[in-house]
């Protein structure tokens, strides 16, 4: 038998003559060099008792050695469990207790705090630092680079990714070899990736965007990567002349636009800019195109599904939308109460079905049944609507929907209007408890640098242009909105902060 992901993504590295990973220190790794590191890491995992189906958890810095652990888990038939480097030891213990990994790979600086966590849950502890050094690297160096590949089919589990857990217990999304490979192949085709591409990679690799979109698409297409530890503006600007594609989150693009060195000449050779993980403001689209002549391609995905939709490579890329469904992926907008499909123009629940959709939540059969229909459609929790041309626009999460006095308020509608107002850089609309209405609409605004927000003037505009029940009953001005590592606004943090305004 074959190993689906290994055969399609990693085995072809053996035949690469050019460089695969260009590193921040000016060095580079060829395809065969990196594949040898994958094989040694797979042997190291086996030496630590890892067998097919076992979980391998890692909370380490972004390095080529960390990326090789991904390939190693695939080769060993194991299941990758990447963890956000910002998680505290207490948070890590929750994931370890739930997933029971055979190995827990951590930064040496955290080994003292996490050693008892590993011991309590039967995991082998190993270390890997930001230079790719540690006890795991030492073990790898003692192994042969000869390939020993475990058989895995499309239905076998390849990764366990936990949702952010902003409300309630985090859920471990089970992603198979078939899920990951189908999505990588679809994106490589749709975005016209080839072996001549060089992807500027500044995303984290503990998240589906940086790992299963950026890396898998590069591996599937034979592209090279400029592999940076994270987003550093100066480093990005230096690297852009050697790249053809940049994948980022909205903050990447706003920070680039804030720097005068980022101009049309610098990116004249670039082929594609992709944005995801959080909504991109329409004004960022406009400003970026005016500055560079390039139009950012925005797409839509989730931990449970990888990518679902994309604006077209050839054709109109519509600001405020996430494009059309990818080939082989079905997307419906349904009535949240009945599940019945809704026509274009009506807002409802986004549901997705396709080979990219996960198999369920680890150890949570009841939750799986709640969110995965018998028909195979996944109920995403996102609210959206299609336009007449089949472009999907997202209006927010169902949990962020504000129900005030029995009326539904979609935060995105109010936010779009707020973002147009003088002095407003961005906004977030939430629902907070209210004694009369159940919930009240509440707006949080961030001013543009050096500008002042006139709250009374904005309130007057809202009274003219919004139905009364949609109008915020309070407005706060803050220096910045709280965001997670992928740039998403953490509305739960805002609800906690401003939840007591009317009670």
C-alpha positions in Angstrom: 0.0 0.0 0.0 1.0 3.6 -0.5 1.0 6.6 1.9 -1.2 9.1 0.2 0.2 12.4 1.5 3.8 11.3 1.6 3.7 10.1 -2.0 2.1 13.3 -3.3 3.7 16.0 -1.2 7.1 14.7 0.1 8.4 11.9 -2.1 8.8 14.3 -5.1 11.4 16.3 -3.1 13.9 13.6 -3.9 13.9 14.7 -7.5 14.3 18.4 -7.0 17.5 19.9 -8.3 16.9 23.4 -7.0 16.4 24.9 -3.6 13.2 24.2 -1.6 13.6 26.3 1.5 15.3 29.7 1.5 16.0 30.6 5.1 16.3 33.9 7.0 20.0 33.6 7.6 20.8 33.4 3.9 21.2 29.6 3.7 18.9 27.2 1.8 17.9 23.6 1.8 17.4 21.5 -1.4 14.5 19.2 -1.8 16.7 16.1 -1.1 18.2 17.8 2.0 14.8 18.5 3.5 13.5 15.0 2.6 16.4 13.5 4.4 15.5 15.6 7.5 12.0 14.2 7.2 13.2 10.6 7.1 15.5 11.1 10.1 12.7 12.8 12.1 10.3 9.9 11.2 13.0 7.5 12.5 13.3 9.6 15.7 9.6 9.4 16.3 9.7 5.7 15.9 12.5 5.5 18.4 10.3 7.3 20.8 7.6 4.7 20.4 5.4 6.4 17.8 3.3 4.0 15.8 0.7 4.6 13.0 -2.3 6.4 14.5 -0.4 7.9 17.4 -0.6 11.6 18.0 2.5 13.8 17.9 2.0 17.2 19.7 4.4 20.1 19.1 4.6 23.6 20.5 7.7 24.9 19.0 9.1 27.9 17.0 8.8 27.9 13.2 11.9 26.3 11.8 12.7 23.9 9.0 13.2 21.2 11.6 9.6 21.9 12.9 8.3 21.6 9.3 10.2 18.3 8.9 8.2 17.0 11.9 5.1 17.4 9.9 6.5 15.4 7.1 7.8 12.9 9.6 4.4 12.3 11.2 3.0 11.7 7.7 5.8 9.2 6.8 5.4 7.4 10.2 1.6 7.2 9.7 1.1 9.3 12.8 -1.2 12.3 13.5 0.1 15.8 13.8 -1.1 18.0 16.7 0.3 21.5 16.2 -0.2 23.9 19.1 -0.1 27.7 19.2 3.1 28.9 20.7 1.2 31.4 22.8 -0.6 28.7 24.8 0.2 28.5 28.5 1.3 25.2 30.1 -2.2 24.9 31.6 -3.8 25.3 28.1 -1.3 22.8 26.6 -2.2 20.3 29.3 -5.9 20.5 28.3 -5.0 19.4 24.7 -2.5 16.8 25.9 -5.1 15.3 28.2 -7.7 15.2 25.4 -5.5 13.9 22.6 -3.1 11.6 24.6 -0.1 12.1 22.3 2.8 9.7 22.3 5.3 12.6 22.0 5.1 16.2 23.2 7.7 18.3 21.5 8.4 21.7 23.1 10.8 24.6 23.3 13.6 23.9 25.9 12.5 27.1 27.8 9.2 25.4 28.5 10.4 21.9 29.2 10.5 22.4 33.0 6.8 23.5 33.1 5.7 20.9 30.6 7.7 17.9 31.8 5.1 17.1 34.5 2.3 17.6 32.0 3.9 15.0 29.7 4.5 12.6 32.6 0.9 12.9 33.9 -0.5 11.9 30.5 2.0 9.3 29.3 3.8 11.4 26.7 7.5 11.4 25.8 8.9 14.9 26.2 11.4 16.2 23.6 12.8 19.7 22.8 13.4 21.8 19.8 14.4 25.5 19.9 14.1 28.4 17.5 17.5 27.4 16.0 16.3 23.9 15.4 18.4 22.5 18.2 17.4 20.4 21.2 17.0 16.8 22.3 14.8 15.9 19.4 17.4 17.2 16.9 20.0 15.2 18.7 17.9 12.1 18.3 17.3 12.9 14.6 21.0 13.3 14.0 21.6 9.7 15.3 19.1 8.2 12.8 19.5 7.0 9.2 18.0 9.0 6.4 16.7 5.9 4.7 13.0 6.1 4.0 10.7 3.8 6.0 7.2 4.8 5.1 4.0 3.5 6.7 1.0 2.8 4.6 -1.8 5.3 4.9 -5.0 5.8 2.8 -7.2 8.8 2.1 -9.4 8.0 5.1 -6.6 7.7 7.6 -6.2 10.6 10.1 -3.3 12.9 9.3 -3.8 15.9 11.7 -5.8 16.9 14.7 -6.3 20.7 14.9 -8.1 22.3 17.8 -10.4 25.1 17.3 -9.7 28.3 19.1 -12.1 27.6 22.0 -13.3 31.2 22.5 -16.5 29.8 23.8 -16.5 26.5 25.7 -14.2 23.6 25.3 -11.9 23.5 22.3 -12.8 20.9 19.7 -10.2 18.7 17.9 -11.0 18.6 14.2 -9.9 15.3 12.6 -8.4 15.9 9.2 -7.6 13.0 6.9 -5.0 12.4 4.2 -7.7 12.8 1.7 -9.0 16.1 3.2 -5.5 17.7 3.1 -4.5 16.4 -0.3 -7.8 17.3 -2.1 -7.5 20.8 -0.9 -3.9 21.3 -1.8 -4.5 20.0 -5.3 -7.6 22.2 -5.8 -5.8 25.4 -4.6 -2.6 24.7 -6.6 -4.8 24.4 -9.7 -7.0 27.4 -9.0 -4.2 29.7 -8.0 -2.0 28.5 -10.9 0.9 27.4 -8.8 3.9 25.8 -10.5 7.5 24.8 -9.9 8.6 28.3 -11.0 6.9 29.9 -8.0 8.6 31.1 -4.8 6.2 31.6 -1.9 7.1 34.2 0.7 6.1 32.3 3.9 5.8 34.5 7.0 2.8 32.8 8.6 2.9 30.5 11.6 2.8 26.8 11.0 0.6 25.8 13.9 -2.4 26.9 11.9 -4.2 25.6 8.8 -3.3 28.7 6.8 0.4 28.5 7.2 0.7 24.7 7.2 -2.0 23.1 5.2 -2.5 26.0 2.7 0.9 27.6 2.2 3.1 24.6 2.7 0.9 21.9 1.1 0.3 24.0 -2.0 4.0 24.6 -2.4 4.8 20.9 -1.9 2.0 19.8 -4.3 3.2 22.2 -7.0 6.9 21.9 -6.7 7.2 25.6 -5.6 10.0 26.9 -3.4 9.5 28.9 -0.2 11.2 31.8 1.5 10.7 30.5 5.0 10.7 33.3 7.5 10.2 32.9 11.3 7.3 35.3 11.3 6.1 38.6 10.0 9.0 41.2 10.1 8.3 44.2 7.9 11.9 44.8 7.0 12.5 41.2 6.2 9.4 41.0 4.1 10.4 44.0 2.1 13.9 42.6 1.5 12.5 39.2 0.4 9.8 40.4 -1.9 12.1 40.8 -5.0 12.9 37.1 -4.8 9.2 36.0 -4.4 6.3 35.5 -6.8 3.5 34.9 -4.2 2.7 36.2 -0.8 0.1 34.6 1.5 -0.9 36.7 4.5 -3.6 37.9 6.9 -5.1 41.4 6.6 -2.5 42.9 9.0 0.3 41.9 6.7 -1.2 44.1 4.0 -2.1 47.1 6.2 1.5 47.1 7.6 3.0 47.0 4.1 0.8 49.9 3.0 1.9 51.9 6.0 5.5 51.8 4.7 6.5 54.1 1.8 9.1 51.5 0.6 6.3 49.2 -0.4 5.5 50.5 -3.9 4.6 49.4 -7.4 8.2 48.9 -8.5 9.0 46.6 -5.6 6.2 44.1 -6.5 6.1 44.5 -10.3 7.3 40.9 -10.7 4.8 39.4 -8.2 2.2 37.1 -9.5 -0.3 36.8 -6.6 -1.2 38.2 -3.2 -3.6 36.0 -1.1 -5.4 37.1 2.1 -7.3 35.0 4.6 -8.0 34.0 8.2 -9.8 37.3 8.9 -11.9 39.7 6.8 -10.0 42.2 4.6 -11.5 45.7 4.7 -12.7 47.0 1.3 -10.6 50.1 1.7 -7.5 47.9 2.1 -8.4 46.3 -1.3 -8.7 49.7 -2.9 -5.6 51.1 -1.3 -3.5 48.1 -2.2 -4.6 48.1 -5.8 -3.9 51.8 -6.1 -0.4 51.4 -4.6 0.7 48.3 -6.4 -1.5 47.6 -9.4 -2.3 44.2 -7.8 -5.7 43.1 -6.5 -5.6 40.9 -3.4 -7.2 37.5 -3.8 -9.4 36.8 -0.8 -10.6 33.3 0.1 -12.5 31.5 2.9 -11.6 28.5 5.0 -11.9 27.0 8.4 -10.0 24.6 10.7 -12.6 21.9 10.0 -12.6 22.3 6.2 -9.4 23.9 5.0 -10.4 26.2 2.1 -14.0 26.3 0.8 -14.2 29.3 -1.6 -11.9 31.6 -3.4 -12.1 34.7 -5.5 -11.0 33.8 -9.1 -7.4 33.9 -10.3 -8.7 34.9 -13.7 -11.8 37.2 -13.4 -13.2 39.7 -11.0 -12.0 39.6 -7.4 -14.8 41.3 -5.5 -14.0 43.2 -2.4 -16.2 42.2 0.5 -16.6 38.7 -0.8 -14.7 35.4 -0.5 -15.5 34.3 -4.0 -17.1 31.2 -5.3 -16.9 27.6 -4.1 -13.8 25.7 -5.1 -14.2 22.8 -7.6 -15.6 19.8 -5.9 -16.8 21.8 -2.9 -20.5 22.5 -2.4 -21.6 25.6 -0.4 -25.2 26.3 0.7 -26.7 29.2 2.6 -29.6 27.9 4.7 -32.3 29.0 7.1 -30.7 28.5 10.5 -34.0 27.3 11.9 -35.1 24.8 9.2 -31.9 24.0 7.2 -33.7 24.9 4.0 -31.6 26.5 1.3 -32.1 30.2 0.8 -32.0 32.1 -2.5 -29.3 34.6 -3.5 -29.5 37.8 -1.5 -30.8 36.3 1.7 -28.6 35.9 4.7 -28.3 32.5 6.5 -26.1 29.8 7.7 -23.1 28.7 5.5 -22.9 24.9 5.1 -20.1 23.1 3.2 -19.7 19.6 1.8 -16.8 18.2 -0.1 -13.6 16.1 0.1 -12.0 18.9 2.2 -14.5 18.5 5.0 -13.2 16.9 8.2 -14.5 13.6 9.6 -15.6 14.9 13.0 -14.4 16.1 16.4 -12.0 14.0 18.4 -13.8 12.2 21.3 -17.0 14.3 20.8 -19.5 12.2 18.9 -22.5 14.3 20.1 -20.9 17.6 18.9 -20.0 15.9 15.6 -23.6 14.9 15.1 -24.7 18.5 15.9 -22.5 20.1 13.3 -22.1 17.4 10.6 -25.4 16.5 8.9 -26.2 13.0 7.6 -26.0 14.5 4.1 -22.3 15.3 4.7 -22.9 19.1 5.0 -20.9 20.8 7.8 -22.8 23.6 9.6 -20.0 26.1 9.8 -21.5 28.6 12.2 -20.7 31.4 9.7 -23.5 33.6 8.4 -23.4 34.7 4.8 -25.2 35.3 1.6 -24.6 34.7 -2.1 -25.0 37.4 -4.7 -26.6 36.8 -8.1 -23.2 35.9 -9.6 -22.5 33.2 -7.0 -20.0 35.2 -4.9 -20.2 34.5 -1.2 -20.1 37.4 1.4 -19.7 36.6 5.1 -21.6 38.7 7.6 -20.3 37.2 10.8 -20.4 34.2 13.1 -23.8 33.0 14.3 -22.5 33.4 17.9 -21.9 37.0 17.1 -25.4 37.7 15.9 -27.1 40.3 18.1 -30.7 39.6 19.0 -32.1 42.8 20.4 -35.8 43.1 21.3 -36.5 40.1 19.1 -34.8 41.5 16.0 -31.7 40.1 14.4 -28.8 42.4 13.8 -25.9 41.3 11.7 -22.7 43.0 13.0 -21.1 43.2 9.6 -23.9 45.5 8.3 -23.3 48.0 11.1 -19.5 47.7 10.9 -19.4 48.5 7.2 -21.2 51.7 7.8 -19.0 52.6 10.8 -15.8 51.9 8.8 -16.9 54.6 6.3 -17.1 57.3 9.0 -14.4 60.1 9.3 -11.5 59.2 11.6 -12.5 55.5 11.9 -9.8 53.0 11.1 -11.9 49.9 11.9 -14.8 48.8 14.1 -16.3 45.8 15.9 -20.0 45.5 16.8 -21.0 43.2 19.6 -24.1 42.3 21.6 -24.0 43.1 25.4 -26.7 42.3 28.0 -29.5 44.8 28.3 -32.3 44.8 30.9 -35.0 45.8 28.4 -33.9 44.4 25.1 -32.1 41.2 26.2 -29.1 42.4 24.1 -28.0 45.8 23.0 -26.0 46.6 19.9 -22.6 48.1 21.1 -19.9 49.5 18.8 -16.1 49.6 19.5 -14.1 51.9 17.3 -10.4 52.4 16.5 -9.3 55.8 15.3 -7.0 56.4 12.4 -3.5 57.4 13.5 -3.4 61.1 14.4 -7.2 61.5 14.0 -10.1 62.0 16.4 -13.4 60.2 16.2 -16.5 62.4 16.7 -18.9 59.9 18.3 -21.8 62.3 18.3 -21.4 62.9 14.5 -21.3 59.2 13.9 -24.3 58.6 16.1 -26.2 61.1 13.9 -25.3 59.3 10.7 -26.3 56.0 12.1 -29.7 57.4 13.1 -30.3 58.4 9.5 -29.1 55.3 7.8 -30.0 52.4 10.1 -33.3 51.1 11.5 -33.6 52.1 15.2 -33.0 48.5 16.5 -29.7 48.3 14.6 -28.3 51.5 16.0 -25.7 51.0 18.7 -26.9 51.9 22.2 -23.3 52.7 23.1 -20.0 53.5 21.4 -16.5 53.0 22.8 -13.2 54.2 21.3 -10.1 52.0 21.9 -6.5 52.1 20.7 -6.7 48.7 19.1 -9.1 45.7 18.7 -8.0 42.5 20.5 -6.9 39.9 17.9 -5.6 36.3 17.9 -2.4 35.2 16.2 -4.1 35.0 12.8 -5.6 38.5 13.0 -9.2 37.6 13.8 -10.9 40.1 16.1 -11.7 38.4 19.5 -15.2 39.6 20.1 -15.5 37.4 23.2 -12.8 39.6 24.8 -14.8 42.7 23.8 -18.0 41.2 25.3 -16.2 40.5 28.5 -14.8 44.0 28.6 -18.0 45.9 27.8 -20.6 43.4 28.9 -21.5 45.4 32.0 -22.4 48.7 30.3 -26.2 48.4 30.7 -26.6 46.0 33.6 
